[in-house]
Amino acid sequence: MKDEIVAGTVTISGHGGDELEAYLAKPTDETPRGGVVVIHHLPGYDAATKEMVRRFAVEGYNALCPNLYTREAPGADPDDAAATVRAAGGVPDDRLVGDVSGAADYLRALENANGRVGVIGHCSGGRHAFLAACSLELDAAVDCYGAFVVNDPPEAMRRMKPLLGLAPQLSCPLLGIFGADDQFPSPDEVAVLAAELEKHGKEHEFHTYADAGHAFFAVDRPSYRPEAAKDGWERILDFYARTLTA
């Protein structure tokens, strides 16, 4: 762990060359580091997500979270920005891939980068992490209870489509963290995804926690499950230590 980090807002180039706001945190030393693209959840580019970015930096990674809602609501409060994007049906998949690609390029260009980049996301961000790992050349991906990878989303999220058909294109090892009491995704959906990855010989490691539902990592919600979250964090950090260390 590294106590000395630097963190703040930067501008990156996203899908179609669009300029995006992003939050960067990184250790201050010059030791070569792996990079982590943190894909924010549907509630947006919020304080909890930025705290996660800083934690990855403390753990020894360069971490970057692009604000996926920059175009619709530049400078807006996270709740207002999320409401605007939700009303539009969510973030388009092709745009998400372009934005994550831009974030990965930014991390690879840092002076202390070792060339390896992973992604992580929770909820909609988990779905997006899987989408990015099937669409880009990455070194690791973490899907924390990503919904609508297997099943159809509700009409309100009409821009999202199931992603199961992309499984043959998975470019890197995948860590999946799920709750046994979750319905988005349900344990049955997780089993379908695991079977599809197994069929195509894709490296994956799934963990499902009893007595945990959706958003069990969220310390500020009733859904928080400390023991599951602690173990999940340990597995994430062990996974990145194996995949992002040159």
N, C-alpha and C positions, 0 to 999 in steps of 0.2 A: 504494500500500500504506500501511496505517496501523499504526504500531507500538503505539499506545495503544488497548487494548480493555478491556472489562469482560466477565467471563464467570462464570456460576454457575447454580445450579438455581432454577427458577421453577415455578409451578403454573399450568396452563392449563385451559380448559374443552374437553373432547373430545366424542366421540360421546355423544349422549343427556344432555349436561350433566355427564358424569363428570369429576371432577378428576384431572388427569394430571400426573405429574412431567415436566419438560422441561428441557433444557439450552440456555441462551441465551448467545450471545456477540455483542457489537456494538462498533463504534467509539465512542469517548467524545465525539467532537465532535457538533455539531448539524447538520451537513450532511445534507440529505435522502438517505436510502439505500433501495435496493431490499432486499427480504427473501428469504431462502432457507430453505425447510423441508427439513431434512436427514432423510430417512427411513432409519432404521437397518436394517442387514442382519439376516438370520435369527439370527446369533450374539448379537444384542441391542444394547442401549444401553450400549456398551462404551467403553473408553478411546480406541480408534482412531476411533470415530465422533465422540466429543467433540473430539478433536484436529482432525477435519475441520471441525467447527462453528467452532472458533477460527480455523482458516485462512481461512474465508470472511470472518470479521470483520476479520482482518488485511488481506484483499484489498478491504475497503471495504463489506461487506454486513452487515446484521443477519441473524443466522442462528439457527435454533431447531430442536432435535431433540426431538420428543415421545417419551417412553418408552412404546412401544406395548404393553409387557408390564406396565404399572403394575397393571392389575386382577388379573392372574393371580399376580403375584409382586412385590408392593410391597417395595422395599428389598432385593431379593434380588441375589446375585451374578449378573452377566450370563449366565454359563454355566448356572447353575441356572434362571434365568428362561427362557432360550431352550429348555432341555430341557422345561420345563413346558408352554410354548406349542407346541412341536413335537409333544409327545405328544397335545395337544388338536387337532392338525390344522392349526395355523397361525392367523394373525389373520383373522377374518372380514372380507370385503371391505367390507361396509357400515360396519363399525366403523372400518376404516382410513380410509375417505373422511371420516367424521365427525371423526376425530382430526386428520387433515391440515387439514380445514376450520377447526377450532379453532386450530390452530397458525398458519394463514395469517391468521386474524382477529387473533390476538395480535400478529403482526408488523405488520399494517396499523395497529394502534392505537398503536404506539410513537411517541413525540414526534418522532423523526427519520425516520419512514417517508415514502417518496415514493409509496406506494400500490401499487407493483408487487411481486408475489410470484412466485417460482419454486420448483420442487421438484427434488430430486435423490435418487437412491437407487442402491445397488449390490446385485446379486444379487436376493434377494426384494424389497429396497428399490427396485430398478429396475423390477420389475413393478408395485410399488405406486405409483411415480412416474407410470407410464403410466396406471394406473387412476385416480389422482387427477386427472391432466390431462384425462381423458375424462369425469370426473364433476363437476368444479368449474371455475369461471372463474378461470384462472390466466394468468400472463404468459409463462411459460417452463417447460420440463420437461426433465430430463436422465435418461435411462435408461442406466445402466452395467450391461451384460450382465444385464438382467432376464430371468429364466427363467419359462417357462410363460405367456407372453403369447400364444403361438400354439398350442403343443401342450399336451396334458393333463399334469398333474402326477402323481407317484406317489400311490398310495393313502394313504400316510402324511401327505400334505399335502392331504387330501380337501376342505378348506375352499376351496382355490384352484381356480378354473376358468379356462379360456382367455379372453382378453380381446379377441381379434381383432375380434369383433363390435362393440366399442365404438369402433373407429377413426373412424367418421363423426362421433363426438361430441368428438374432440380439440379442446380449446379454445385451444391455444397452440402456438407453435413447439416442436418436439421435437428434441433432440440425442441421438443414440444412439451409445454407445461399446461396441465388441465385440471379442472375440478370435477369430482365425481357427481356433484349436485348441480352442475351447470347444464343449461339447456341450449346455450349458444356459444360453443358447440356442445351437443350432448355426447355422452360416452359412446353411443352408437355411431355418431359421426366420426369421432376420433378413431374408432375401430376401423371404419371404412377407409379413412385416410391412411392409417398404418398398413392396412392390407394392400392398398394401391402402391404405396412406396416399397413395400416388400416385394411385390410382384415385379417391379421395375429395378430391383436391386439398388435402391437409393438408401444411403446411410442415414439412419434416423434413430433417435432415442426419445421415447415418450414417457412421461411420468404423470400419473393422475392421482390426485390427493383426495382421500376420503373426507367427508364432512366439509368440503370446500365447494363453493359455487363460483359464479362469475366474479371477476374483479377481486380475488382474494389477496392480491398484492397491495391493494389500495389502503394505506394506513388510515385514511380519513373517512372511510366508509364502514357501515355495519357489516359489510361482506368480508372485511379483513380477517384473515386467519393467520395469526403470528407464526405458528409452527410450520404450516405449509409454505408461507412466504419465505421464512428463513431457509428452509431446505431448498426451495426453488432458487433463491439467490445463490446459494452454495453451488447448485448444479449449473447455473448459468455461468458463474465465474470459473468453475472447473472446465466447462465446455470451451469457453473462450481461451483459457490458458492452453488448452490442447490444440485449438484451431487457429488462433490469431498470433501466436508467438513464433517468430521466425526461427 
